[in-house]
Amino acid sequence: METIKVGKIVNTRGLRGEVKIVPNTHFIHERFGEGALLYLGEERCEVRVLRSRMEKGLVFAVFEGREDINRVESFKGADVYADKSDPLLLAEDEVLYSDLMDCDVYTSEAVYVGRVVDVLETGAHAVLRVQRETDSVLIPFVHAIVASLDVDEKRIVIEEMEGLL
């Protein structure tokens, strides 16, 4: 089974097994809704969402059979994965955040900028964190900046604007 990263557990909350997740997916309600099947950490430990809620851009979830802090404490810092074959429909001009990871970013003049290491959801639009040689830069993932995207070739071309890089 092929999985995709949909978030990261950053902490626990309370004593009843609730975890705090920074989501990294278009489909927050589908991926983290009641009954959703998720896989945690490098071992891909399978869990099912018992209940969840959104608060300030974060997901707070409790997993079936793990309704105690002692049963989830070890998942702090773990990445959260979902089955890539889950049938979630994208609009024609949409792409899964996981498909943007590790894309090489170039300017329209073919100057290498760096590699996408994270995709941040700001509410209005996604923002790409692009790792350069010595630092990283945030690039809004919007039509005005992204000139082309080739997911198969893992290549993004951007229109460089003053102050962007």
N, C-alpha and C positions, 0 to 999 in steps of 0.2 A: 504494500500500500504506500502510495506517495502522499506525503503530508506537506502542508504549507504553514508557515508561522503566522499566527493571528493575534499574538499578544505576548505579554510578559508579566508574570506574577511579581509584584514589587514588594508586597507585604501581606501580613494577615491583619484581620480586624476582629476584635472581640474574642470570646472564648468558644464560640459555636462553629468554628471552622470556616469562617468567611475569609476569602482572599481578595486582595486588591489587584486588579489587572489593568495594565496600560494596553488598550486594544490597538491593533495594527491591521485593520480590515475595513472594507466598505460595509460589510454585512454584520454590524455589531449585534443587532437583535437576533438575527438568525444564528450566528456563530455561538453566542453566549446565552441564548434563550433556554427556558426550561426544557429539559430533555436532550439538549445538544450533547453530542459526543465529542470529547476533546482528548488530546494526548499531551502529557506534561513532561518536560525535560528531555534530555538526550535519550533516555530509556523509553520514551513515548508511553508513559504510564497512562492507561486508559481510564477516563473519568466521565461521568455523566452529570450535567448541570441539574441540580435539584431546584435551585431558585437563583435569580440574579436581578440586579438593578443597576441603573446608570446614575452616576452622580459626578458632576463637574468633569465630564469627559472620561471618567474611569468606570470600569465595570467592577462591581462587587458581587462575587459568586460563591455559592455553597455547592459542594459536590456530594452526590448520593454516597452514603456510607462513610462520609468523612466530615460529619457534623461536629467535630471537636478540634480545637486548635492543635492538639498533639498529632492529629492525623494529616495536617496540612503544613505544619511548620517547615518541614523538609523541602517544600516546593518553593520557598522564597527564592527569588532570582531565576526561577525556571522559565524557559520559553514555553508558550502555549501553542499547540499545533492543532489543525483540523485536517480531515481527509480532503485531499485536493479534488477528488472526484465528486464531492457533494455538488449537486446541481443548483448552482446559484447563477442567475442570469445577469449578465452585464449588458449595459447599453452599448451601442456600436462603438462609441468613442471612449469607453471605459476599459480599465485594465486592473487586474488584481495587484495589490501593493506588493505581494510576494514576487510578482514578475518583474518589478522595478528594481528589486534588490540585486546588487552586483552588476548593474548596467554601467557601462563606461559612458561618461558624459563628455561631449565635445561642443565647442562653439561652432557657429555656422561657417567660420573660417578654418575649421578642422584642427583647432588647438585643443589638446587634451586638457580637461578640467580636473577630472578625478573619477572615483567610483562611488556609486550610491551604496551607502552603508545603513541607511535607515529611512523610513517614510513616516512623517509625523502628520497626524490629522489635526487641523486647526479649527475645523468647523466649516469655514468658508471654502477651503480647498486643502489639498495635500501639499506638504513641503518635503522636498528631498534633502537629506543630509548627505552631502558629497564630500568624501574624504580626499583631500589633496595631499601632496607630499608632506607638508609640515603642519597643516591645520585642516579644518573642515569648513564648508560653506553651506548655507541654507538657500535652496532654490525653489521658489514656488512652482508647483506642478500645474501650470495654467497654459491655455492656448497661446497667450500673448508672449510667453517665454519659450515654451517647448515647441520647437519647429518641427521635429519629427521624432518618432519612437519606433524602434524595431526590436520587439521583445525577443524574437528568435535569435537575432544577432547580439542581443544585450547591449544596444547602442541607443543613446539619447542625444539629440542635437538641440542646442538651445540658442536663442537669439540673445547675445550679450547686450545688456543694457548698462548704462553708467551707474556705478555703485553696486551692481549685482555681485560681482566677484571681487 
